[in-house]
């Protein structure tokens, strides 16, 4: 049986790395969604479904839905919206990193070596 070539091994590593990064991104989004739901429920005095909806909408970049409740709910929504923007950037970075790394390797872009 013939050994897989370097390209097959490289493809396997790429997909494995992309999958790992995808799992980290999903974990970050899941934890953020849970924290946002708890926050909207506790600070905004919202029902669980409404709290989940608001957390998901903010994480998705759409904005909150409906009344945010008392001042504590509005302050939580303010902080969570800023946090959600950072989560969006982190998730995008996590998912783009393996692709960017593969492009750099494809064109053999390397750092300068000491002479």
ChimeraX commands (.cxc) that place a marker at each C-alpha (Angstrom):
marker #1 position 0.00,0.00,0.00 radius 0.5
marker #1 position 1.28,3.43,-0.89 radius 0.5
marker #1 position 1.86,6.13,1.75 radius 0.5
marker #1 position -0.27,9.27,1.41 radius 0.5
marker #1 position 1.51,12.14,-0.26 radius 0.5
marker #1 position 2.40,15.39,1.47 radius 0.5
marker #1 position -0.67,17.10,0.01 radius 0.5
marker #1 position -3.07,14.55,1.52 radius 0.5
marker #1 position -1.44,14.91,4.93 radius 0.5
marker #1 position -1.58,18.70,4.58 radius 0.5
marker #1 position -5.27,18.58,3.71 radius 0.5
marker #1 position -5.96,16.34,6.69 radius 0.5
marker #1 position -4.12,18.72,9.02 radius 0.5
marker #1 position -5.97,21.69,7.54 radius 0.5
marker #1 position -9.40,20.13,8.06 radius 0.5
marker #1 position -8.47,18.96,11.55 radius 0.5
marker #1 position -7.23,22.45,12.46 radius 0.5
marker #1 position -10.34,24.05,10.96 radius 0.5
marker #1 position -12.53,21.63,12.94 radius 0.5
marker #1 position -10.69,22.39,16.17 radius 0.5
marker #1 position -11.05,26.12,15.60 radius 0.5
marker #1 position -14.71,25.61,14.79 radius 0.5
marker #1 position -15.22,23.77,18.07 radius 0.5
marker #1 position -13.53,26.59,20.01 radius 0.5
marker #1 position -15.73,29.12,18.20 radius 0.5
marker #1 position -18.88,27.09,18.95 radius 0.5
marker #1 position -17.86,26.80,22.61 radius 0.5
marker #1 position -17.31,30.56,22.83 radius 0.5
marker #1 position -20.67,31.29,21.23 radius 0.5
marker #1 position -22.45,28.72,23.40 radius 0.5
marker #1 position -20.97,30.05,26.65 radius 0.5
marker #1 position -21.72,33.62,25.57 radius 0.5
marker #1 position -25.30,32.70,24.68 radius 0.5
marker #1 position -25.80,31.03,28.06 radius 0.5
marker #1 position -24.28,34.00,29.93 radius 0.5
marker #1 position -26.39,36.46,27.94 radius 0.5
marker #1 position -29.55,34.47,28.57 radius 0.5
marker #1 position -28.84,34.36,32.31 radius 0.5
marker #1 position -28.05,38.07,32.34 radius 0.5
marker #1 position -31.20,39.12,30.53 radius 0.5
marker #1 position -33.24,36.89,32.78 radius 0.5
marker #1 position -31.63,38.18,35.99 radius 0.5
marker #1 position -31.13,41.86,35.17 radius 0.5
marker #1 position -33.89,42.45,32.64 radius 0.5
marker #1 position -36.48,40.31,34.44 radius 0.5
marker #1 position -37.31,38.62,31.14 radius 0.5
marker #1 position -38.82,35.20,30.58 radius 0.5
marker #1 position -36.26,32.54,29.58 radius 0.5
marker #1 position -37.33,32.47,25.93 radius 0.5
marker #1 position -37.21,36.27,25.63 radius 0.5
marker #1 position -33.83,36.35,27.37 radius 0.5
marker #1 position -32.50,33.72,24.95 radius 0.5
marker #1 position -33.89,35.64,21.99 radius 0.5
marker #1 position -32.26,38.91,23.08 radius 0.5
marker #1 position -28.92,37.23,23.75 radius 0.5
marker #1 position -29.00,35.48,20.37 radius 0.5
marker #1 position -29.98,38.63,18.53 radius 0.5
marker #1 position -27.17,40.64,20.11 radius 0.5
marker #1 position -24.61,37.90,19.43 radius 0.5
marker #1 position -25.84,37.76,15.85 radius 0.5
marker #1 position -25.39,41.50,15.44 radius 0.5
marker #1 position -29.08,42.32,15.03 radius 0.5
marker #1 position -29.85,44.10,18.30 radius 0.5
marker #1 position -32.30,43.43,21.10 radius 0.5
marker #1 position -35.97,42.63,20.62 radius 0.5
marker #1 position -38.73,44.26,22.66 radius 0.5
marker #1 position -38.58,45.88,26.06 radius 0.5
marker #1 position -35.30,45.48,27.95 radius 0.5
marker #1 position -36.97,45.90,31.32 radius 0.5
marker #1 position -35.68,48.10,34.12 radius 0.5
marker #1 position -32.49,50.15,34.08 radius 0.5
marker #1 position -30.44,47.14,35.15 radius 0.5
marker #1 position -31.60,45.26,32.06 radius 0.5
marker #1 position -30.70,48.18,29.81 radius 0.5
marker #1 position -27.26,48.46,31.38 radius 0.5
marker #1 position -26.71,44.72,30.96 radius 0.5
marker #1 position -27.80,44.96,27.31 radius 0.5
marker #1 position -25.30,47.78,26.78 radius 0.5
marker #1 position -22.41,45.77,28.17 radius 0.5
marker #1 position -23.49,42.57,26.45 radius 0.5
marker #1 position -23.76,44.35,23.10 radius 0.5
marker #1 position -20.15,45.53,23.39 radius 0.5
marker #1 position -19.08,42.06,24.46 radius 0.5
marker #1 position -21.00,40.49,21.55 radius 0.5
marker #1 position -19.10,42.67,19.09 radius 0.5
marker #1 position -15.82,41.35,20.47 radius 0.5
marker #1 position -17.09,37.77,20.35 radius 0.5
marker #1 position -17.97,38.26,16.68 radius 0.5
marker #1 position -14.43,39.39,15.93 radius 0.5
marker #1 position -12.91,36.52,17.91 radius 0.5
marker #1 position -15.06,33.92,16.19 radius 0.5
marker #1 position -14.23,35.36,12.78 radius 0.5
marker #1 position -10.54,35.27,13.67 radius 0.5
marker #1 position -10.74,31.69,14.92 radius 0.5
marker #1 position -12.40,30.51,11.72 radius 0.5
marker #1 position -10.23,32.49,9.30 radius 0.5
marker #1 position -6.89,31.60,10.92 radius 0.5
marker #1 position -6.54,28.08,9.41 radius 0.5
marker #1 position -7.50,29.37,5.96 radius 0.5
marker #1 position -5.04,32.28,6.18 radius 0.5
marker #1 position -2.32,29.93,7.42 radius 0.5
marker #1 position -2.96,27.56,4.52 radius 0.5
marker #1 position -2.75,30.41,2.00 radius 0.5
marker #1 position 0.56,31.54,3.48 radius 0.5
marker #1 position 1.92,28.00,3.32 radius 0.5
marker #1 position 0.66,27.59,-0.25 radius 0.5
marker #1 position 2.69,30.61,-1.35 radius 0.5
marker #1 position 5.62,29.63,0.87 radius 0.5
marker #1 position 5.55,32.89,2.80 radius 0.5
marker #1 position 8.09,32.58,5.55 radius 0.5
marker #1 position 9.60,34.95,8.04 radius 0.5
marker #1 position 13.09,36.38,7.44 radius 0.5
marker #1 position 15.81,34.07,8.68 radius 0.5
marker #1 position 18.90,35.24,10.55 radius 0.5
marker #1 position 21.93,35.47,8.32 radius 0.5
marker link #1:1,2 radius 0.2
marker link #1:2,3 radius 0.2
marker link #1:3,4 radius 0.2
marker link #1:4,5 radius 0.2
marker link #1:5,6 radius 0.2
marker link #1:6,7 radius 0.2
marker link #1:7,8 radius 0.2
marker link #1:8,9 radius 0.2
marker link #1:9,10 radius 0.2
marker link #1:10,11 radius 0.2
marker link #1:11,12 radius 0.2
marker link #1:12,13 radius 0.2
marker link #1:13,14 radius 0.2
marker link #1:14,15 radius 0.2
marker link #1:15,16 radius 0.2
marker link #1:16,17 radius 0.2
marker link #1:17,18 radius 0.2
marker link #1:18,19 radius 0.2
marker link #1:19,20 radius 0.2
marker link #1:20,21 radius 0.2
marker link #1:21,22 radius 0.2
marker link #1:22,23 radius 0.2
marker link #1:23,24 radius 0.2
marker link #1:24,25 radius 0.2
marker link #1:25,26 radius 0.2
marker link #1:26,27 radius 0.2
marker link #1:27,28 radius 0.2
marker link #1:28,29 radius 0.2
marker link #1:29,30 radius 0.2
marker link #1:30,31 radius 0.2
marker link #1:31,32 radius 0.2
marker link #1:32,33 radius 0.2
marker link #1:33,34 radius 0.2
marker link #1:34,35 radius 0.2
marker link #1:35,36 radius 0.2
marker link #1:36,37 radius 0.2
marker link #1:37,38 radius 0.2
marker link #1:38,39 radius 0.2
marker link #1:39,40 radius 0.2
marker link #1:40,41 radius 0.2
marker link #1:41,42 radius 0.2
marker link #1:42,43 radius 0.2
marker link #1:43,44 radius 0.2
marker link #1:44,45 radius 0.2
marker link #1:45,46 radius 0.2
marker link #1:46,47 radius 0.2
marker link #1:47,48 radius 0.2
marker link #1:48,49 radius 0.2
marker link #1:49,50 radius 0.2
marker link #1:50,51 radius 0.2
marker link #1:51,52 radius 0.2
marker link #1:52,53 radius 0.2
marker link #1:53,54 radius 0.2
marker link #1:54,55 radius 0.2
marker link #1:55,56 radius 0.2
marker link #1:56,57 radius 0.2
marker link #1:57,58 radius 0.2
marker link #1:58,59 radius 0.2
marker link #1:59,60 radius 0.2
marker link #1:60,61 radius 0.2
marker link #1:61,62 radius 0.2
marker link #1:62,63 radius 0.2
marker link #1:63,64 radius 0.2
marker link #1:64,65 radius 0.2
marker link #1:65,66 radius 0.2
marker link #1:66,67 radius 0.2
marker link #1:67,68 radius 0.2
marker link #1:68,69 radius 0.2
marker link #1:69,70 radius 0.2
marker link #1:70,71 radius 0.2
marker link #1:71,72 radius 0.2
marker link #1:72,73 radius 0.2
marker link #1:73,74 radius 0.2
marker link #1:74,75 radius 0.2
marker link #1:75,76 radius 0.2
marker link #1:76,77 radius 0.2
marker link #1:77,78 radius 0.2
marker link #1:78,79 radius 0.2
marker link #1:79,80 radius 0.2
marker link #1:80,81 radius 0.2
marker link #1:81,82 radius 0.2
marker link #1:82,83 radius 0.2
marker link #1:83,84 radius 0.2
marker link #1:84,85 radius 0.2
marker link #1:85,86 radius 0.2
marker link #1:86,87 radius 0.2
marker link #1:87,88 radius 0.2
marker link #1:88,89 radius 0.2
marker link #1:89,90 radius 0.2
marker link #1:90,91 radius 0.2
marker link #1:91,92 radius 0.2
marker link #1:92,93 radius 0.2
marker link #1:93,94 radius 0.2
marker link #1:94,95 radius 0.2
marker link #1:95,96 radius 0.2
marker link #1:96,97 radius 0.2
marker link #1:97,98 radius 0.2
marker link #1:98,99 radius 0.2
marker link #1:99,100 radius 0.2
marker link #1:100,101 radius 0.2
marker link #1:101,102 radius 0.2
marker link #1:102,103 radius 0.2
marker link #1:103,104 radius 0.2
marker link #1:104,105 radius 0.2
marker link #1:105,106 radius 0.2
marker link #1:106,107 radius 0.2
marker link #1:107,108 radius 0.2
marker link #1:108,109 radius 0.2
marker link #1:109,110 radius 0.2
marker link #1:110,111 radius 0.2
marker link #1:111,112 radius 0.2
marker link #1:112,113 radius 0.2
marker link #1:113,114 radius 0.2
marker link #1:114,115 radius 0.2
view
